[in-house]
């Protein structure tokens, strides 16, 4: 399919993964163009520096040069003029995961990190363990690890470490992205219901993970959270070796004697005592997955710990954005009840005795729906005050599908929370400013930009509390 290709056009080039792949294709000698509705920093700068031509907006004319291959991004739907012309003129097209598979992963030793929660953390930490120990891996991560400053890199190393998303591949390929990644080693962190827009129920997600597990070769390795009841039915396989990790003593890799402190987490394994600069029990499990994988790949405990000591974290994962007027503002990508709950639990350890505000934007395709109506209220147990912003794009959902903000407020208030539902960021900022005190912590949960709320909060706090 990919023989004789000299020019490649990326439809939706502004995404982190798409832009990184576009630059890597140019580095391989291909002529690269792209288009997007709006490209903003850092990817716009990244593409401009590499002199890749980006056409603003989508139009049939963008494909007038008849590229040899059109890469169609996951966000592109039928009706997009470039997708329509690619189909109409029978141009060669593929998804980004297909491109990665054929041009970057094939022939490498592929480590695929999957699961509902912690994928970005595990992929970033594992990549740093390999990099710190001189293995120079290629990687593709759905976030920005502070040790690297970019979400993707393509090298000539034998190793390729990739975050494997269970979300669908493209409008023409509804399989999960991770089935394209040729896993030699797979890490499955956990498994919960998510992505209610494409998966009907938990069973549908389990089926997708079964298909992924079925691709691990007999000389490969499956590393899985042995404490997760939703994963357990998928692990009784014989086609490849399986090792479980977790806090239970029956796991091949198990952690015990956990010390959860404000700045560091320590835990023991039967062979070594590890420490990480990340907080909470969830990150102990994340680190265990990394340890199990790194040891399987030949690294020693001391080498792993040395990398842990120099790991600088990930943007938007419990990231302190600033302190103003004695109030700390934290940014977190959490948008699933479990992720919110675990983050707040970890913040309780980090900021002992301080009041914690949780501000949440129901923006993901799952949290806009009522599938987690009850769980969402329970997720804020470790917060003192909760502010929920207007549910995004509510009009696009059927009334019976929608998250019910009034019921959410009632449940939070019944649990003794100071709770408010506010329409926009300016209203939220003013509400918080009136009630916040020195020493408080504000954690903002959103998987989007949330109208620059972090900066607005810090600016207002600086102005009001000087």
C-alpha positions as CSV (number, residue, x, y, z in Angstrom):
1,X,0.0,0.0,0.0
2,X,2.8,2.4,0.9
3,X,5.2,1.8,-2.1
4,X,6.2,4.7,-4.2
5,X,5.1,7.5,-1.8
6,X,7.0,10.8,-2.0
7,X,4.4,13.3,-0.8
8,X,2.2,13.1,2.3
9,X,-0.7,15.5,3.3
10,X,-1.9,15.5,7.0
11,X,-5.6,16.4,7.4
12,X,-5.8,17.8,11.0
13,X,-2.0,18.4,11.3
14,X,-2.4,20.6,14.5
15,X,-2.6,17.7,17.0
16,X,0.5,16.8,19.0
17,X,0.8,13.3,17.5
18,X,-0.1,14.4,13.9
19,X,2.4,17.3,13.9
20,X,5.2,15.1,15.4
21,X,4.6,12.4,12.8
22,X,4.5,15.0,10.0
23,X,7.9,16.4,11.0
24,X,9.3,12.9,11.3
25,X,8.1,12.0,7.8
26,X,9.8,15.2,6.5
27,X,13.0,14.0,8.3
28,X,12.7,10.8,6.4
29,X,12.7,12.7,3.1
30,X,9.0,13.0,2.2
31,X,7.4,16.2,1.0
32,X,4.9,17.1,3.7
33,X,1.9,19.4,3.8
34,X,-1.0,19.7,6.2
35,X,-4.2,21.5,7.0
36,X,-6.2,22.3,10.1
37,X,-9.0,24.5,11.4
38,X,-6.8,26.3,13.8
39,X,-3.3,25.5,14.8
40,X,-2.0,27.1,18.0
41,X,1.3,26.9,19.9
42,X,3.3,24.9,20.7
43,X,2.5,22.8,17.6
44,X,2.1,25.8,15.2
45,X,5.6,27.0,16.2
46,X,7.0,23.5,15.9
47,X,5.7,23.1,12.4
48,X,6.7,26.6,11.3
49,X,10.3,26.1,12.6
50,X,10.4,22.9,10.4
51,X,9.0,24.9,7.4
52,X,6.0,22.6,6.9
53,X,3.3,24.3,4.9
54,X,0.1,24.4,6.9
55,X,-3.1,25.4,5.1
56,X,-5.6,27.2,7.3
57,X,-9.0,25.5,7.3
58,X,-10.2,22.5,5.3
59,X,-10.8,22.8,1.5
60,X,-10.8,20.6,-1.6
61,X,-8.1,23.0,-3.0
62,X,-5.7,21.8,-0.3
63,X,-5.5,18.5,-2.1
64,X,-5.1,20.0,-5.6
65,X,-1.4,19.0,-5.6
66,X,-2.6,15.3,-5.4
67,X,-0.3,14.0,-2.6
68,X,0.7,10.3,-2.8
69,X,-0.8,9.7,0.7
70,X,-3.4,11.5,2.8
71,X,-3.2,10.9,6.5
72,X,-6.7,11.6,8.0
73,X,-6.8,12.5,11.7
74,X,-9.0,11.0,14.3
75,X,-11.0,14.2,14.8
76,X,-12.0,14.3,11.1
77,X,-15.5,13.3,10.2
78,X,-17.5,12.6,7.0
79,X,-18.4,15.9,5.4
80,X,-14.9,17.3,5.9
81,X,-14.1,18.6,2.3
82,X,-10.7,17.0,2.3
83,X,-12.0,13.6,3.5
84,X,-14.7,13.8,0.8
85,X,-12.3,14.6,-2.0
86,X,-9.9,11.8,-0.9
87,X,-12.7,9.3,-1.1
88,X,-14.1,10.7,-4.3
89,X,-10.8,10.8,-6.2
90,X,-9.7,7.5,-4.7
91,X,-6.5,9.0,-3.3
92,X,-4.5,6.7,-1.0
93,X,-5.4,7.5,2.6
94,X,-4.7,6.0,6.0
95,X,-5.1,6.8,9.7
96,X,-2.3,8.1,11.9
97,X,-1.9,4.7,13.8
98,X,-1.5,3.0,10.4
99,X,1.2,5.4,9.4
100,X,3.0,5.0,12.7
101,X,2.8,1.2,12.3
102,X,4.3,1.0,8.8
103,X,6.8,3.9,8.9
104,X,8.0,4.0,12.5
105,X,7.1,0.9,14.5
106,X,7.6,-2.1,12.2
107,X,11.0,-3.7,12.8
108,X,11.3,-2.1,16.3
109,X,10.7,-3.6,19.7
110,X,7.4,-2.0,20.6
111,X,6.3,-1.4,24.1
112,X,2.6,-0.3,24.3
113,X,1.2,1.2,27.5
114,X,-2.6,0.9,27.8
115,X,-5.4,1.2,30.4
116,X,-8.1,3.6,31.4
117,X,-5.9,5.7,33.8
118,X,-2.2,6.5,34.1
119,X,-1.2,5.8,30.5
120,X,0.6,9.1,30.0
121,X,2.3,8.9,33.4
122,X,3.5,5.3,32.8
123,X,4.7,6.0,29.2
124,X,6.5,9.1,30.3
125,X,8.2,7.5,33.3
126,X,9.2,4.4,31.3
127,X,10.5,6.5,28.5
128,X,12.7,8.4,30.9
129,X,14.0,5.2,32.5
130,X,15.1,4.1,29.1
131,X,16.5,7.5,28.1
132,X,18.3,8.0,31.5
133,X,20.0,4.6,30.9
134,X,21.3,5.4,27.4
135,X,18.7,3.4,25.4
136,X,17.6,6.5,23.3
137,X,14.0,5.2,22.6
138,X,11.6,6.5,20.1
139,X,8.4,7.5,21.9
140,X,4.9,8.9,21.3
141,X,3.1,10.2,24.4
142,X,-0.3,11.9,24.8
143,X,1.1,14.5,27.1
144,X,4.3,16.6,27.5
145,X,6.9,14.9,29.9
146,X,9.0,17.7,31.5
147,X,12.2,15.7,31.0
148,X,11.7,15.9,27.2
149,X,9.6,19.0,26.6
150,X,7.9,17.3,23.6
151,X,5.4,14.5,23.3
152,X,7.1,12.5,20.5
153,X,10.5,11.6,19.2
154,X,11.7,9.2,16.5
155,X,15.2,7.7,16.8
156,X,17.2,4.9,15.3
157,X,17.0,2.9,18.6
158,X,15.5,-0.6,18.6
159,X,12.9,0.6,21.2
160,X,9.6,2.3,20.5
161,X,7.5,3.2,23.6
162,X,4.0,4.3,22.8
163,X,0.9,5.3,24.7
164,X,-1.8,3.0,23.4
165,X,-5.2,4.6,23.4
166,X,-8.4,2.5,23.3
167,X,-10.3,5.3,21.5
168,X,-11.2,4.6,17.9
169,X,-8.7,5.1,15.0
170,X,-10.6,7.1,12.4
171,X,-14.0,7.6,10.9
172,X,-13.2,4.7,8.5
173,X,-11.6,2.4,11.2
174,X,-13.6,2.0,14.4
175,X,-11.0,-0.3,16.0
176,X,-9.1,1.0,19.0
177,X,-5.8,2.8,18.1
178,X,-3.7,0.4,20.0
179,X,-4.4,-2.6,17.7
180,X,-2.1,-1.0,15.2
181,X,1.0,-0.8,17.4
182,X,2.6,-4.3,17.0
183,X,3.0,-4.9,20.7
184,X,6.0,-7.0,21.8
185,X,5.5,-5.9,25.4
186,X,2.2,-4.6,26.7
187,X,1.4,-2.9,29.9
188,X,-2.3,-2.7,31.0
189,X,-2.7,-0.4,34.0
190,X,-6.4,-0.9,34.7
191,X,-9.7,-1.1,32.9
192,X,-12.9,0.9,33.6
193,X,-15.8,2.1,31.5
194,X,-15.0,5.3,29.6
195,X,-15.6,6.8,26.1
196,X,-19.3,6.5,26.3
197,X,-19.6,8.0,22.8
198,X,-18.0,4.9,21.2
199,X,-18.3,2.1,23.7
200,X,-21.7,0.8,24.8
201,X,-20.6,-0.7,28.1
202,X,-17.7,-2.2,30.0
203,X,-18.0,-5.5,28.1
204,X,-17.4,-3.6,24.8
205,X,-14.1,-2.1,26.2
206,X,-13.0,-5.5,27.5
207,X,-13.6,-7.0,24.0
208,X,-11.3,-4.3,22.5
209,X,-8.6,-5.0,25.1
210,X,-9.0,-8.8,24.3
211,X,-8.3,-8.0,20.7
212,X,-5.2,-6.1,21.7
213,X,-3.9,-8.9,24.0
214,X,-4.4,-11.3,21.1
215,X,-1.7,-9.5,19.2
216,X,1.1,-10.0,21.7
217,X,3.5,-12.6,20.2
218,X,4.6,-15.8,22.0
219,X,8.1,-14.2,22.6
220,X,6.4,-11.1,24.0
221,X,5.2,-10.2,27.5
222,X,1.9,-9.0,29.0
223,X,2.3,-7.0,32.2
224,X,-1.1,-6.3,33.8
225,X,-2.6,-4.9,37.0
226,X,-3.4,-8.1,38.9
227,X,-5.6,-6.2,41.4
228,X,-8.1,-5.0,38.9
229,X,-11.3,-7.2,38.8
230,X,-12.2,-5.9,35.3
231,X,-8.9,-7.0,33.9
232,X,-8.9,-10.5,35.6
233,X,-11.1,-12.3,33.0
234,X,-8.8,-11.2,30.2
235,X,-5.6,-12.6,31.7
236,X,-6.2,-16.3,31.5
237,X,-4.3,-16.8,28.2
238,X,-1.6,-19.1,27.1
239,X,-0.4,-17.6,23.8
240,X,2.1,-15.3,25.6
241,X,3.7,-14.9,29.0
242,X,1.7,-12.9,31.6
243,X,3.0,-11.2,34.7
244,X,0.8,-9.4,37.1
245,X,1.7,-6.4,39.3
246,X,-0.1,-4.6,42.1
247,X,-0.4,-4.3,45.8
248,X,-1.7,-7.9,46.4
249,X,0.9,-10.4,47.6
250,X,0.0,-12.9,44.9
251,X,1.3,-10.6,42.1
252,X,4.6,-11.4,40.5
253,X,5.6,-7.7,41.2
254,X,4.0,-6.5,44.4
255,X,4.5,-3.4,46.5
256,X,4.2,-3.3,50.2
257,X,5.1,-1.0,53.2
258,X,3.9,2.0,51.3
259,X,4.8,5.5,52.7
260,X,2.7,8.2,51.2
261,X,4.3,11.5,52.2
262,X,3.8,15.1,50.9
263,X,6.6,15.2,48.5
264,X,7.7,11.6,48.0
265,X,6.2,8.1,47.9
266,X,8.2,5.1,49.0
267,X,7.4,1.4,48.7
268,X,9.1,-1.9,48.9
269,X,9.2,-4.8,46.5
270,X,10.7,-8.2,47.4
271,X,14.0,-7.2,45.7
272,X,14.3,-3.4,46.3
273,X,13.0,-0.3,48.1
274,X,11.8,2.3,45.6
275,X,10.9,5.9,45.9
276,X,9.2,8.2,43.5
277,X,8.5,11.9,43.5
278,X,4.9,11.3,42.5
279,X,2.0,11.1,45.0
280,X,-0.6,8.6,45.9
281,X,-1.4,4.9,45.6
282,X,-2.3,5.1,42.0
283,X,1.3,6.2,41.2
284,X,2.7,3.3,43.1
285,X,0.9,1.0,40.7
286,X,2.0,3.1,37.8
287,X,5.7,2.8,39.0
288,X,5.3,-0.9,39.4
289,X,4.2,-1.3,35.8
290,X,7.4,0.6,34.8
291,X,9.6,-1.5,37.1
292,X,8.2,-4.8,35.8
293,X,8.8,-3.7,32.1
294,X,12.2,-2.2,32.7
295,X,13.4,-5.3,34.5
296,X,12.0,-7.5,31.7
297,X,14.0,-5.4,29.3
298,X,17.3,-6.0,31.2
299,X,17.6,-2.9,33.4
300,X,18.6,-3.3,37.1
301,X,16.8,-1.9,40.2
302,X,19.5,0.8,40.8
303,X,19.3,2.0,37.2
304,X,15.5,2.3,37.5
305,X,15.7,4.2,40.8
306,X,18.3,6.5,39.4
307,X,15.8,7.5,36.6
308,X,13.0,7.8,39.2
309,X,15.2,10.3,41.1
310,X,15.5,12.6,38.1
311,X,12.0,12.3,36.7
312,X,10.4,15.8,36.5
313,X,6.8,14.8,36.0
314,X,4.3,15.7,33.2
315,X,2.5,18.8,32.3
316,X,-1.1,18.9,33.4
317,X,-0.7,16.0,35.8
318,X,-1.1,17.5,39.3
319,X,1.0,20.4,38.0
320,X,1.3,23.4,40.3
321,X,0.7,26.4,38.0
322,X,1.5,29.0,40.6
323,X,1.0,30.4,44.0
324,X,-0.7,33.8,44.4
325,X,-1.9,35.5,47.6
326,X,-0.9,32.4,49.5
327,X,-3.3,30.2,47.3
328,X,-1.9,27.3,45.3
329,X,-3.4,26.7,41.8
330,X,-3.0,23.1,40.5
331,X,-3.8,21.9,36.9
332,X,-4.9,18.3,36.3
333,X,-6.1,16.6,33.2
334,X,-8.4,14.3,35.2
335,X,-11.8,13.9,33.6
336,X,-13.0,10.5,34.8
337,X,-14.4,10.0,38.4
338,X,-11.6,7.6,39.3
339,X,-8.8,10.0,38.2
340,X,-10.5,12.9,40.0
341,X,-10.9,10.8,43.2
342,X,-7.3,9.6,43.2
343,X,-5.8,13.0,42.4
344,X,-7.8,14.6,45.3
345,X,-6.7,11.8,47.6
346,X,-3.0,12.5,46.6
347,X,-3.5,16.2,47.1
348,X,-4.8,15.5,50.6
349,X,-1.4,13.9,51.4
350,X,0.6,16.7,49.7
351,X,-1.3,19.6,51.3
352,X,-2.1,18.2,54.7
353,X,-4.5,20.3,56.8
354,X,-5.2,22.7,53.9
355,X,-8.6,23.4,52.3
356,X,-8.9,22.0,48.8
357,X,-11.2,23.5,46.1
358,X,-12.1,21.3,43.1
359,X,-13.1,23.0,39.9
360,X,-14.3,20.6,37.2
361,X,-15.3,21.1,33.6
362,X,-17.5,18.3,32.4
363,X,-16.1,18.3,28.8
364,X,-15.3,14.7,27.8
365,X,-17.8,12.7,25.8
366,X,-18.3,10.5,28.9
367,X,-18.6,13.1,31.7
368,X,-21.1,15.2,29.6
369,X,-23.4,12.1,29.9
370,X,-25.1,10.7,33.0
371,X,-23.3,7.4,32.9
372,X,-21.2,8.6,35.9
373,X,-23.9,10.7,37.5
374,X,-23.5,9.1,41.0
375,X,-19.8,8.3,40.7
376,X,-19.0,11.9,39.8
377,X,-20.5,13.2,43.1
378,X,-18.6,10.6,45.1
379,X,-15.3,11.5,43.3
380,X,-15.1,14.8,45.2
381,X,-15.1,13.2,48.6
382,X,-11.6,14.6,49.5
383,X,-12.4,18.2,48.5
384,X,-13.8,20.9,50.8
385,X,-15.5,22.9,48.0
386,X,-16.6,22.0,44.5
387,X,-17.4,24.2,41.5
388,X,-18.8,22.6,38.4
389,X,-18.8,24.6,35.1
390,X,-21.5,24.4,32.5
391,X,-21.6,21.0,30.9
392,X,-20.0,21.4,27.5
393,X,-22.1,21.0,24.3
394,X,-25.1,19.7,26.2
395,X,-27.4,20.5,23.4
396,X,-25.7,17.8,21.3
397,X,-27.0,15.1,23.6
398,X,-30.5,13.6,24.0
399,X,-32.1,14.9,27.2
400,X,-32.1,11.3,28.7
401,X,-28.4,11.0,28.1
402,X,-27.3,14.3,29.7
403,X,-25.5,14.8,33.0
404,X,-27.9,16.4,35.4
405,X,-26.2,19.3,37.0
406,X,-29.0,20.0,39.5
407,X,-28.9,16.4,40.8
408,X,-25.1,16.6,41.0
409,X,-25.4,19.8,43.1
410,X,-28.0,18.1,45.3
411,X,-25.8,15.0,45.9
412,X,-22.7,17.2,46.6
413,X,-24.5,19.4,49.1
414,X,-26.1,16.3,50.8
415,X,-22.5,15.1,51.3
416,X,-21.7,18.3,53.1
417,X,-19.8,20.0,50.3
418,X,-19.9,23.7,49.5
419,X,-20.9,23.2,45.9
420,X,-21.8,25.6,43.0
421,X,-22.7,25.2,39.3
422,X,-21.6,28.2,37.3
423,X,-22.0,29.0,33.6
424,X,-18.6,30.4,32.7
425,X,-15.0,30.9,33.8
426,X,-15.4,34.5,34.9
427,X,-18.3,33.6,37.2
428,X,-16.2,30.7,38.6
429,X,-13.2,33.0,39.3
430,X,-15.4,35.6,41.1
431,X,-17.1,32.9,43.1
432,X,-13.8,31.3,44.2
433,X,-12.2,34.7,45.0
434,X,-15.0,35.5,47.4
435,X,-14.5,32.3,49.4
436,X,-10.8,31.5,49.1
437,X,-8.4,32.0,52.0
438,X,-4.6,32.0,52.3
439,X,-3.3,28.5,52.4
440,X,-6.1,27.1,50.3
441,X,-5.4,24.8,47.3
442,X,-7.5,25.1,44.0
443,X,-7.3,22.1,41.7
444,X,-8.7,22.6,38.2
445,X,-9.8,19.4,36.4
446,X,-10.2,19.6,32.7
447,X,-9.1,17.8,29.5
448,X,-9.3,21.1,27.6
449,X,-8.0,24.7,27.8
450,X,-11.0,25.7,30.1
451,X,-10.8,29.3,28.8
452,X,-7.4,30.0,30.5
453,X,-8.9,29.6,34.0
454,X,-5.6,29.0,35.7
455,X,-4.1,32.3,34.6
456,X,-7.3,34.2,35.4
457,X,-7.4,32.7,38.9
458,X,-3.7,33.6,39.6
459,X,-4.1,37.1,38.2
460,X,-7.2,37.8,40.3
461,X,-5.7,36.3,43.4
462,X,-2.6,38.5,42.9
463,X,-4.8,41.6,42.5
464,X,-7.2,40.9,45.4
465,X,-4.9,39.3,48.0
466,X,-1.9,41.6,47.7
